[in-house]
Amino acid sequence: MTTPAQWVAGSRPRTLPAAVAPVAAGTGAAVGLGAVAPGRAVLALVVALALQVGVNYANDYSDGVRGTDRDRVGPVRLVGQGLASPRAVLTATVLAFAVAALAGLVLVALSGTWWLLLVGALCVVAAWTYTGGPRPYGYAGLGEVVVFVFFGLVAVLGTTWTQALALDAGGVAAAVALGAVAAALLVVNNLRDIPTDTVAGKRTLAVALGDARTRRLFVGLLAVPVPAVLLAATTSGWGALLALLAVPAALPPARAVLRGDTGRDLVAPLGGTGRYLLLLGLGLGSGLALT
């Protein structure tokens, strides 16, 4: 029987900053635009966390039944390691998506932005088809692009819009910054898995680029927030510069990747990138709220 600790590990908590950071930044941008709606911010956070957990379980299920998780290193794979049945993980996936859908429905109703229901549906489809379905886009090297769009642009700007019913250039810059680092999370994860993904026929962007270019891409994505924060500061107020305090957190994962760490040694950079993302989101949220 799968233990609670294994279910928690299978949800891949190191990736959860990708859900918290954009909501923090989007809420800060909304406050900067004159909107204070803590209830809607909490609902946005529930949506983001439930979607992140859902996509993690969905990936575990789909990769597990395909056999691509059999020899992986890194986080727990519930199906691949035989810790839970495929049916149980699929059920957990559906439950997570249901929580996200319910919270999203309430958020849309409160904000009166019914067109966002379509965006929410697209989020669930994107979460499932990353590794699920007949033609998963994660197997075609498109995962990072979709992460940038949904965990950057959609998450930040959607959070802001449901609270303020408006957007500004600072919020867009924050969305770009966080989307880039969220994509970097996937890059370092897939960098670690290049050997096993290659054998399994999973052609991620990392497999397509190769080891050396993937490492350079990772560091480049970590650097994107610097000009983005400067743009946010010049357009929405200098308070956004608070987010630059997060930049030192990018240095340890960048060093580890550039020196050629592989396998289990890349688990720490994955966690470090998550911390950088969280600090960046909190910094942008605080800074934009002060504008």
C-alpha positions, 0 to 999 in steps of 0.5 A: 500500500502506498504511504502518505509520504510516498504520495507526497514525494510523488507530487514532486514538491520541489516543483511547487514553487512554479505554482506559488511564484506566479500567484505571488507576482500576479497578486502584487501586480493587482495590488499595484493596480489598486485591487485588493482581493485576498479571497481571489488570491487564495483561490488562484493559489489553490488552482495553481497548486492543484494543477501543478500536483495534477500535472506531476501525477499525470506525468508519473502515470503516463511515463510509468505506463509507457515504461520511460520511468523504469530506470530514472534517477531523481524524484520518486516515480510512483508507477515506474517504481511500483509504489502505486498502481496506475489506476491509483495515480490516475485517480489522484490526477483526476482529483487534483484536476477536479480541485483546480477546476472547482476553485477556478470556477469559483474564481471566475464567478467572483471576478465575472471573467467567464471567458477564463473558463476556456483558459482553465480548460486549456490548462488542464489539457496542457497538463494531461497531454505533456506526457499523456495521450497519443501524441504527448508534446513533452516527447516532441521537445515542446515542454519548455514552451508550454511551461513558459506560457502556462506557468509564466504568462497565463498564471501571472496575468490570469492572477492579476486579471481576476483581481484587478480586471486590468494588466500593466507592463510590469505584470507582463515583465514579471510573467516573462521572468517567472515563465523563463525560470519555470522553464528552467526547472523543466530544462534541468529536470530533462538534462538529468534524464537525457540518458534514460529519455534517449533510450526510451525514445522520449525526445525532449528539448534536452535530448534534441539539443544535447548535453552542452547546449542544454546547460547553456540554455538553462543558464540563459533562462536563469538570466532572463529575470534580470532585464525583465525586472529592470523593465518592470521597474522602469514601467511600473515603479522602482519597487520591482527592483526588490526582485533582484535580491533573488538573483544570488539564489540562481548562482548555485544551480548555475554553477552546478550545471556549468561544471557538468554535474549529472544524474543525482547531482542534478537533484540539488540544482532542481531544488535550487532553481525552485527556490530562486523561482519562489524568491523571485515571485515573492520579490516581484509581488512585493515590489509591484505591490509597492508601486 
